[in-house]
Amino acid sequence: MDVYGLEEKELAAITALQRGIPLSERPFAELGAAAGMSEDDILSLLARLREEGLLRRVGGIFDARRLGWRSVLCAATAHGEALERAAQAACDCPGVTHCYTRVPAGSLPDGEGSPYPNLWFTLAAPAATFERELDALRRGFGGVEILPFPALRRFKIDVVFDLRTRERDETTESAPSPAGEDDGAAVTLPTESDLALIRSMQGSMPLVRDFYAVAAEAAGGSTPDVLARLRAWKERGILRRVALILRHREAGYHANGMCCWDLPPEKVAEAGRRLAAFPEVTHCYERPRSAAFPFRLYAMIHTGDYASTQRLFERLSREAGLDGGELLLSLREYKKTSLVF
């Protein structure tokens, strides 16, 4: 098989790298052995992905809530110059990690005429200062109202692209989080060494044989000690995984959409679990219903083009037994980056 000029075993290795890089002193040798490749083969593959622009980063993925942060999906309605001003303010805010215009199929590109908010972004900040950060962003929006839609329950997270099939093959949480978990008690990291370790892993880590040695040096410890700490963090949910993150558009997933349905509160959990079982669903959440956006269940999907996105939304609705939903297509990407602690 030749996809993007890659062999079958290389494509399999890319999927494995997204699922998680082993917490060991020579992780690429361990991962390569499982994929029928050498350590140098894996490092060469990663270097090639970086050179061709497919690699967003290779590093740690942490649970912001357990580090004392809040991350909330927000939305606003703006058009013309007001939209550009609000989008620029969102992009200039360090805590905004994702920002898109999302509109129903058939709407004008900026959402003119749509009954729903058209600018969607994710804001993350330390819990103690989150409201202050949100108020500052409201001022930057120049009077455009910002509506927060915090996750009340998570059904699925952690995206993995399988380039062999162009379908989503994802990690699903073993059980949905309890209602209100996003606002629950967070873990407070006690030492500067812990914070230094997180900062050394939150960007793209050096692609070398002793992959965790640089992080260990930053944390002021030995590699075995740091690996033991990372394993403990993974057990506690602080570290979700260390992994390769692809640039999904460059990988062929040019279109994505936010699927939303309204259900009675008592039926959301069951429907969320049904949706999470579909490999094409990347994220699935329960969020609060509002007059401006009257939906409770959200699911993200990615495809190669918008016509396929619409067909997939219709199939998911039908097979999951959901009706009355709405698909918002992500037409313009203003910003997409990883959270920086």
Contacts in CASP RR format, 6 or more apart in sequence:
PFRMAT RR
TARGET T0000
AUTHOR 0000-0000-0000
METHOD contacts of the structure
MODEL  1
MDVYGLEEKELAAITALQRGIPLSERPFAELGAAAGMSEDDILSLLARLR
EEGLLRRVGGIFDARRLGWRSVLCAATAHGEALERAAQAACDCPGVTHCY
TRVPAGSLPDGEGSPYPNLWFTLAAPAATFERELDALRRGFGGVEILPFP
ALRRFKIDVVFDLRTRERDETTESAPSPAGEDDGAAVTLPTESDLALIRS
MQGSMPLVRDFYAVAAEAAGGSTPDVLARLRAWKERGILRRVALILRHRE
AGYHANGMCCWDLPPEKVAEAGRRLAAFPEVTHCYERPRSAAFPFRLYAM
IHTGDYASTQRLFERLSREAGLDGGELLLSLREYKKTSLVF
1 7 0 8 1.000
1 8 0 8 1.000
1 11 0 8 1.000
1 164 0 8 1.000
3 11 0 8 1.000
3 163 0 8 1.000
3 164 0 8 1.000
4 52 0 8 1.000
4 54 0 8 1.000
4 163 0 8 1.000
4 251 0 8 1.000
6 14 0 8 1.000
6 45 0 8 1.000
6 163 0 8 1.000
8 164 0 8 1.000
9 35 0 8 1.000
9 36 0 8 1.000
9 37 0 8 1.000
10 37 0 8 1.000
10 45 0 8 1.000
11 162 0 8 1.000
11 163 0 8 1.000
11 164 0 8 1.000
12 35 0 8 1.000
12 164 0 8 1.000
13 31 0 8 1.000
13 32 0 8 1.000
13 35 0 8 1.000
13 37 0 8 1.000
13 42 0 8 1.000
13 45 0 8 1.000
14 45 0 8 1.000
14 49 0 8 1.000
14 161 0 8 1.000
14 163 0 8 1.000
14 244 0 8 1.000
14 246 0 8 1.000
15 160 0 8 1.000
15 161 0 8 1.000
15 162 0 8 1.000
15 163 0 8 1.000
15 164 0 8 1.000
15 169 0 8 1.000
16 31 0 8 1.000
16 34 0 8 1.000
16 35 0 8 1.000
17 31 0 8 1.000
17 42 0 8 1.000
17 46 0 8 1.000
17 58 0 8 1.000
17 243 0 8 1.000
17 244 0 8 1.000
18 159 0 8 1.000
18 160 0 8 1.000
18 161 0 8 1.000
18 243 0 8 1.000
18 244 0 8 1.000
18 245 0 8 1.000
18 246 0 8 1.000
19 160 0 8 1.000
19 171 0 8 1.000
19 241 0 8 1.000
19 243 0 8 1.000
20 241 0 8 1.000
20 242 0 8 1.000
20 243 0 8 1.000
20 244 0 8 1.000
21 27 0 8 1.000
21 28 0 8 1.000
21 31 0 8 1.000
21 58 0 8 1.000
21 59 0 8 1.000
21 211 0 8 1.000
21 241 0 8 1.000
21 242 0 8 1.000
21 243 0 8 1.000
21 244 0 8 1.000
22 30 0 8 1.000
22 31 0 8 1.000
23 212 0 8 1.000
23 227 0 8 1.000
23 230 0 8 1.000
23 231 0 8 1.000
23 234 0 8 1.000
23 242 0 8 1.000
24 30 0 8 1.000
24 227 0 8 1.000
25 210 0 8 1.000
25 212 0 8 1.000
25 223 0 8 1.000
25 224 0 8 1.000
25 227 0 8 1.000
26 39 0 8 1.000
26 209 0 8 1.000
26 210 0 8 1.000
26 211 0 8 1.000
27 211 0 8 1.000
27 212 0 8 1.000
28 39 0 8 1.000
28 42 0 8 1.000
28 43 0 8 1.000
28 209 0 8 1.000
28 211 0 8 1.000
29 38 0 8 1.000
29 39 0 8 1.000
29 42 0 8 1.000
29 209 0 8 1.000
31 42 0 8 1.000
32 38 0 8 1.000
32 39 0 8 1.000
32 41 0 8 1.000
32 42 0 8 1.000
35 42 0 8 1.000
37 45 0 8 1.000
39 209 0 8 1.000
43 207 0 8 1.000
43 208 0 8 1.000
43 209 0 8 1.000
46 55 0 8 1.000
46 58 0 8 1.000
46 207 0 8 1.000
46 244 0 8 1.000
47 207 0 8 1.000
49 55 0 8 1.000
49 244 0 8 1.000
49 246 0 8 1.000
50 207 0 8 1.000
52 250 0 8 1.000
53 247 0 8 1.000
53 250 0 8 1.000
54 246 0 8 1.000
54 247 0 8 1.000
54 250 0 8 1.000
54 251 0 8 1.000
55 204 0 8 1.000
55 244 0 8 1.000
55 245 0 8 1.000
55 246 0 8 1.000
55 247 0 8 1.000
56 204 0 8 1.000
56 245 0 8 1.000
56 246 0 8 1.000
56 247 0 8 1.000
56 338 0 8 1.000
57 203 0 8 1.000
57 204 0 8 1.000
57 245 0 8 1.000
57 338 0 8 1.000
58 204 0 8 1.000
58 205 0 8 1.000
58 207 0 8 1.000
58 242 0 8 1.000
58 243 0 8 1.000
58 244 0 8 1.000
58 245 0 8 1.000
59 201 0 8 1.000
59 202 0 8 1.000
59 203 0 8 1.000
59 204 0 8 1.000
59 205 0 8 1.000
59 242 0 8 1.000
59 243 0 8 1.000
59 245 0 8 1.000
60 201 0 8 1.000
60 202 0 8 1.000
60 203 0 8 1.000
60 205 0 8 1.000
60 239 0 8 1.000
60 240 0 8 1.000
60 241 0 8 1.000
60 242 0 8 1.000
60 243 0 8 1.000
61 158 0 8 1.000
61 239 0 8 1.000
61 240 0 8 1.000
61 241 0 8 1.000
61 242 0 8 1.000
61 243 0 8 1.000
61 245 0 8 1.000
62 198 0 8 1.000
62 202 0 8 1.000
62 238 0 8 1.000
62 239 0 8 1.000
62 240 0 8 1.000
62 339 0 8 1.000
62 341 0 8 1.000
63 237 0 8 1.000
63 238 0 8 1.000
63 239 0 8 1.000
63 240 0 8 1.000
64 70 0 8 1.000
64 71 0 8 1.000
64 124 0 8 1.000
64 339 0 8 1.000
64 341 0 8 1.000
65 71 0 8 1.000
65 181 0 8 1.000
65 182 0 8 1.000
65 184 0 8 1.000
65 186 0 8 1.000
66 186 0 8 1.000
66 187 0 8 1.000
66 236 0 8 1.000
66 237 0 8 1.000
66 238 0 8 1.000
67 186 0 8 1.000
67 187 0 8 1.000
67 189 0 8 1.000
67 198 0 8 1.000
67 238 0 8 1.000
67 341 0 8 1.000
68 126 0 8 1.000
68 127 0 8 1.000
68 186 0 8 1.000
68 187 0 8 1.000
68 188 0 8 1.000
69 124 0 8 1.000
69 125 0 8 1.000
69 126 0 8 1.000
69 127 0 8 1.000
69 130 0 8 1.000
69 186 0 8 1.000
69 339 0 8 1.000
69 341 0 8 1.000
70 124 0 8 1.000
70 125 0 8 1.000
70 126 0 8 1.000
70 127 0 8 1.000
70 130 0 8 1.000
70 150 0 8 1.000
70 182 0 8 1.000
70 183 0 8 1.000
71 97 0 8 1.000
71 122 0 8 1.000
71 123 0 8 1.000
71 124 0 8 1.000
71 182 0 8 1.000
71 339 0 8 1.000
72 122 0 8 1.000
72 123 0 8 1.000
72 124 0 8 1.000
72 130 0 8 1.000
72 134 0 8 1.000
72 148 0 8 1.000
72 149 0 8 1.000
72 150 0 8 1.000
72 151 0 8 1.000
72 182 0 8 1.000
73 120 0 8 1.000
73 121 0 8 1.000
73 122 0 8 1.000
73 148 0 8 1.000
73 149 0 8 1.000
73 150 0 8 1.000
73 151 0 8 1.000
73 287 0 8 1.000
74 120 0 8 1.000
74 121 0 8 1.000
74 122 0 8 1.000
74 123 0 8 1.000
74 134 0 8 1.000
74 146 0 8 1.000
74 147 0 8 1.000
74 148 0 8 1.000
74 149 0 8 1.000
75 117 0 8 1.000
75 119 0 8 1.000
75 120 0 8 1.000
75 121 0 8 1.000
75 146 0 8 1.000
75 147 0 8 1.000
75 149 0 8 1.000
75 292 0 8 1.000
75 293 0 8 1.000
76 86 0 8 1.000
76 117 0 8 1.000
76 118 0 8 1.000
76 119 0 8 1.000
76 141 0 8 1.000
76 144 0 8 1.000
76 145 0 8 1.000
76 146 0 8 1.000
76 147 0 8 1.000
77 116 0 8 1.000
77 117 0 8 1.000
77 118 0 8 1.000
77 119 0 8 1.000
77 144 0 8 1.000
77 145 0 8 1.000
77 292 0 8 1.000
78 85 0 8 1.000
78 86 0 8 1.000
78 118 0 8 1.000
78 119 0 8 1.000
78 141 0 8 1.000
78 144 0 8 1.000
79 110 0 8 1.000
79 111 0 8 1.000
79 112 0 8 1.000
79 118 0 8 1.000
80 110 0 8 1.000
82 142 0 8 1.000
82 144 0 8 1.000
83 101 0 8 1.000
83 110 0 8 1.000
83 118 0 8 1.000
83 119 0 8 1.000
85 140 0 8 1.000
85 141 0 8 1.000
85 142 0 8 1.000
85 144 0 8 1.000
86 119 0 8 1.000
86 140 0 8 1.000
86 141 0 8 1.000
86 142 0 8 1.000
86 144 0 8 1.000
87 99 0 8 1.000
87 101 0 8 1.000
87 119 0 8 1.000
87 334 0 8 1.000
89 137 0 8 1.000
89 140 0 8 1.000
89 141 0 8 1.000
89 142 0 8 1.000
90 96 0 8 1.000
90 99 0 8 1.000
90 119 0 8 1.000
90 121 0 8 1.000
90 137 0 8 1.000
90 334 0 8 1.000
90 335 0 8 1.000
91 99 0 8 1.000
91 334 0 8 1.000
91 335 0 8 1.000
93 123 0 8 1.000
93 133 0 8 1.000
93 136 0 8 1.000
93 137 0 8 1.000
94 340 0 8 1.000
95 123 0 8 1.000
95 124 0 8 1.000
95 125 0 8 1.000
95 133 0 8 1.000
95 339 0 8 1.000
95 340 0 8 1.000
96 121 0 8 1.000
96 122 0 8 1.000
96 123 0 8 1.000
96 124 0 8 1.000
96 137 0 8 1.000
96 335 0 8 1.000
97 122 0 8 1.000
97 124 0 8 1.000
97 335 0 8 1.000
97 336 0 8 1.000
97 337 0 8 1.000
97 338 0 8 1.000
97 339 0 8 1.000
98 120 0 8 1.000
98 121 0 8 1.000
98 122 0 8 1.000
98 335 0 8 1.000
98 336 0 8 1.000
98 337 0 8 1.000
99 119 0 8 1.000
99 120 0 8 1.000
99 121 0 8 1.000
99 122 0 8 1.000
99 333 0 8 1.000
99 334 0 8 1.000
99 335 0 8 1.000
99 336 0 8 1.000
100 119 0 8 1.000
100 120 0 8 1.000
100 121 0 8 1.000
100 330 0 8 1.000
100 331 0 8 1.000
100 332 0 8 1.000
100 333 0 8 1.000
100 334 0 8 1.000
101 109 0 8 1.000
101 110 0 8 1.000
101 111 0 8 1.000
101 118 0 8 1.000
101 119 0 8 1.000
101 120 0 8 1.000
101 330 0 8 1.000
101 331 0 8 1.000
101 332 0 8 1.000
101 334 0 8 1.000
102 118 0 8 1.000
102 119 0 8 1.000
102 120 0 8 1.000
102 257 0 8 1.000
102 258 0 8 1.000
102 328 0 8 1.000
102 329 0 8 1.000
102 330 0 8 1.000
102 331 0 8 1.000
103 109 0 8 1.000
103 110 0 8 1.000
103 111 0 8 1.000
103 114 0 8 1.000
103 116 0 8 1.000
103 118 0 8 1.000
103 328 0 8 1.000
103 329 0 8 1.000
103 331 0 8 1.000
104 111 0 8 1.000
104 114 0 8 1.000
104 116 0 8 1.000
104 326 0 8 1.000
104 327 0 8 1.000
104 328 0 8 1.000
104 329 0 8 1.000
105 306 0 8 1.000
105 310 0 8 1.000
105 327 0 8 1.000
105 329 0 8 1.000
107 113 0 8 1.000
107 114 0 8 1.000
109 331 0 8 1.000
109 332 0 8 1.000
110 118 0 8 1.000
111 118 0 8 1.000
116 292 0 8 1.000
116 293 0 8 1.000
116 326 0 8 1.000
116 328 0 8 1.000
117 147 0 8 1.000
117 292 0 8 1.000
117 293 0 8 1.000
120 258 0 8 1.000
120 328 0 8 1.000
120 330 0 8 1.000
121 334 0 8 1.000
121 335 0 8 1.000
123 130 0 8 1.000
123 133 0 8 1.000
123 134 0 8 1.000
123 137 0 8 1.000
124 339 0 8 1.000
125 133 0 8 1.000
125 134 0 8 1.000
127 186 0 8 1.000
134 146 0 8 1.000
134 148 0 8 1.000
137 146 0 8 1.000
138 145 0 8 1.000
138 146 0 8 1.000
147 290 0 8 1.000
147 292 0 8 1.000
147 293 0 8 1.000
149 287 0 8 1.000
149 288 0 8 1.000
149 290 0 8 1.000
149 293 0 8 1.000
150 182 0 8 1.000
150 183 0 8 1.000
150 287 0 8 1.000
150 288 0 8 1.000
151 181 0 8 1.000
151 182 0 8 1.000
151 285 0 8 1.000
151 286 0 8 1.000
151 287 0 8 1.000
152 179 0 8 1.000
152 180 0 8 1.000
152 182 0 8 1.000
152 285 0 8 1.000
152 286 0 8 1.000
152 287 0 8 1.000
152 288 0 8 1.000
153 176 0 8 1.000
153 177 0 8 1.000
153 178 0 8 1.000
153 179 0 8 1.000
153 180 0 8 1.000
153 181 0 8 1.000
153 268 0 8 1.000
153 269 0 8 1.000
153 285 0 8 1.000
153 286 0 8 1.000
154 173 0 8 1.000
154 176 0 8 1.000
154 177 0 8 1.000
154 181 0 8 1.000
154 182 0 8 1.000
154 284 0 8 1.000
154 285 0 8 1.000
155 172 0 8 1.000
155 173 0 8 1.000
155 176 0 8 1.000
155 272 0 8 1.000
155 273 0 8 1.000
155 275 0 8 1.000
155 276 0 8 1.000
155 284 0 8 1.000
155 285 0 8 1.000
155 286 0 8 1.000
156 170 0 8 1.000
156 172 0 8 1.000
156 173 0 8 1.000
156 275 0 8 1.000
156 276 0 8 1.000
156 281 0 8 1.000
156 282 0 8 1.000
156 283 0 8 1.000
156 284 0 8 1.000
157 171 0 8 1.000
157 173 0 8 1.000
157 240 0 8 1.000
157 283 0 8 1.000
158 170 0 8 1.000
158 171 0 8 1.000
158 240 0 8 1.000
158 241 0 8 1.000
159 168 0 8 1.000
159 170 0 8 1.000
159 248 0 8 1.000
159 282 0 8 1.000
159 283 0 8 1.000
160 168 0 8 1.000
160 169 0 8 1.000
160 170 0 8 1.000
160 171 0 8 1.000
161 168 0 8 1.000
161 169 0 8 1.000
161 246 0 8 1.000
161 248 0 8 1.000
161 251 0 8 1.000
161 253 0 8 1.000
162 168 0 8 1.000
162 169 0 8 1.000
163 251 0 8 1.000
166 252 0 8 1.000
166 253 0 8 1.000
166 304 0 8 1.000
167 279 0 8 1.000
167 280 0 8 1.000
168 279 0 8 1.000
168 280 0 8 1.000
168 281 0 8 1.000
168 282 0 8 1.000
168 301 0 8 1.000
168 302 0 8 1.000
169 279 0 8 1.000
170 279 0 8 1.000
170 281 0 8 1.000
170 282 0 8 1.000
171 241 0 8 1.000
172 276 0 8 1.000
172 277 0 8 1.000
173 276 0 8 1.000
176 269 0 8 1.000
176 272 0 8 1.000
176 273 0 8 1.000
176 276 0 8 1.000
179 286 0 8 1.000
187 236 0 8 1.000
187 238 0 8 1.000
189 195 0 8 1.000
189 198 0 8 1.000
193 219 0 8 1.000
193 220 0 8 1.000
193 221 0 8 1.000
194 219 0 8 1.000
194 229 0 8 1.000
195 341 0 8 1.000
196 218 0 8 1.000
196 219 0 8 1.000
196 220 0 8 1.000
197 215 0 8 1.000
197 218 0 8 1.000
197 219 0 8 1.000
197 226 0 8 1.000
197 229 0 8 1.000
197 230 0 8 1.000
198 341 0 8 1.000
199 218 0 8 1.000
199 341 0 8 1.000
200 214 0 8 1.000
200 215 0 8 1.000
200 218 0 8 1.000
200 219 0 8 1.000
201 215 0 8 1.000
201 242 0 8 1.000
202 338 0 8 1.000
202 339 0 8 1.000
202 340 0 8 1.000
202 341 0 8 1.000
203 338 0 8 1.000
203 340 0 8 1.000
205 211 0 8 1.000
205 214 0 8 1.000
205 215 0 8 1.000
206 214 0 8 1.000
208 214 0 8 1.000
210 223 0 8 1.000
212 223 0 8 1.000
212 226 0 8 1.000
212 227 0 8 1.000
212 230 0 8 1.000
213 223 0 8 1.000
215 226 0 8 1.000
216 222 0 8 1.000
216 223 0 8 1.000
216 225 0 8 1.000
216 226 0 8 1.000
219 226 0 8 1.000
219 229 0 8 1.000
230 239 0 8 1.000
230 242 0 8 1.000
233 239 0 8 1.000
234 240 0 8 1.000
234 241 0 8 1.000
245 338 0 8 1.000
248 256 0 8 1.000
248 302 0 8 1.000
249 333 0 8 1.000
252 304 0 8 1.000
253 302 0 8 1.000
253 303 0 8 1.000
253 304 0 8 1.000
254 304 0 8 1.000
254 305 0 8 1.000
255 302 0 8 1.000
255 303 0 8 1.000
255 304 0 8 1.000
255 305 0 8 1.000
255 306 0 8 1.000
255 308 0 8 1.000
255 309 0 8 1.000
255 329 0 8 1.000
255 330 0 8 1.000
256 300 0 8 1.000
256 301 0 8 1.000
256 302 0 8 1.000
256 303 0 8 1.000
256 309 0 8 1.000
256 329 0 8 1.000
256 330 0 8 1.000
257 300 0 8 1.000
257 301 0 8 1.000
257 302 0 8 1.000
257 309 0 8 1.000
257 313 0 8 1.000
257 327 0 8 1.000
257 328 0 8 1.000
257 329 0 8 1.000
257 330 0 8 1.000
258 298 0 8 1.000
258 299 0 8 1.000
258 300 0 8 1.000
258 327 0 8 1.000
258 328 0 8 1.000
258 330 0 8 1.000
259 298 0 8 1.000
259 299 0 8 1.000
259 300 0 8 1.000
259 301 0 8 1.000
259 313 0 8 1.000
259 316 0 8 1.000
259 317 0 8 1.000
259 325 0 8 1.000
259 326 0 8 1.000
259 327 0 8 1.000
260 293 0 8 1.000
260 295 0 8 1.000
260 297 0 8 1.000
260 298 0 8 1.000
260 299 0 8 1.000
260 325 0 8 1.000
260 326 0 8 1.000
260 327 0 8 1.000
260 328 0 8 1.000
261 271 0 8 1.000
261 295 0 8 1.000
261 296 0 8 1.000
261 297 0 8 1.000
261 317 0 8 1.000
261 322 0 8 1.000
261 323 0 8 1.000
261 324 0 8 1.000
261 325 0 8 1.000
261 326 0 8 1.000
262 289 0 8 1.000
262 294 0 8 1.000
262 295 0 8 1.000
262 296 0 8 1.000
262 297 0 8 1.000
262 324 0 8 1.000
262 325 0 8 1.000
263 271 0 8 1.000
263 296 0 8 1.000
263 297 0 8 1.000
263 322 0 8 1.000
265 296 0 8 1.000
268 286 0 8 1.000
268 296 0 8 1.000
268 297 0 8 1.000
269 286 0 8 1.000
271 297 0 8 1.000
271 320 0 8 1.000
271 321 0 8 1.000
271 322 0 8 1.000
272 284 0 8 1.000
272 286 0 8 1.000
272 297 0 8 1.000
272 299 0 8 1.000
274 320 0 8 1.000
274 321 0 8 1.000
275 281 0 8 1.000
275 284 0 8 1.000
275 297 0 8 1.000
275 299 0 8 1.000
275 316 0 8 1.000
275 320 0 8 1.000
275 322 0 8 1.000
276 284 0 8 1.000
278 316 0 8 1.000
278 319 0 8 1.000
278 320 0 8 1.000
280 301 0 8 1.000
280 302 0 8 1.000
280 303 0 8 1.000
280 312 0 8 1.000
280 316 0 8 1.000
281 299 0 8 1.000
281 300 0 8 1.000
281 301 0 8 1.000
281 316 0 8 1.000
282 299 0 8 1.000
282 300 0 8 1.000
282 301 0 8 1.000
282 302 0 8 1.000
283 298 0 8 1.000
283 299 0 8 1.000
283 300 0 8 1.000
284 297 0 8 1.000
284 298 0 8 1.000
284 299 0 8 1.000
284 300 0 8 1.000
285 297 0 8 1.000
285 298 0 8 1.000
285 299 0 8 1.000
286 296 0 8 1.000
286 297 0 8 1.000
286 298 0 8 1.000
287 295 0 8 1.000
287 296 0 8 1.000
287 298 0 8 1.000
288 296 0 8 1.000
289 295 0 8 1.000
289 296 0 8 1.000
295 325 0 8 1.000
295 326 0 8 1.000
297 322 0 8 1.000
299 316 0 8 1.000
301 309 0 8 1.000
301 312 0 8 1.000
301 313 0 8 1.000
301 316 0 8 1.000
302 309 0 8 1.000
303 309 0 8 1.000
303 312 0 8 1.000
306 329 0 8 1.000
309 327 0 8 1.000
309 329 0 8 1.000
310 327 0 8 1.000
313 327 0 8 1.000
316 322 0 8 1.000
317 323 0 8 1.000
317 324 0 8 1.000
317 325 0 8 1.000
END
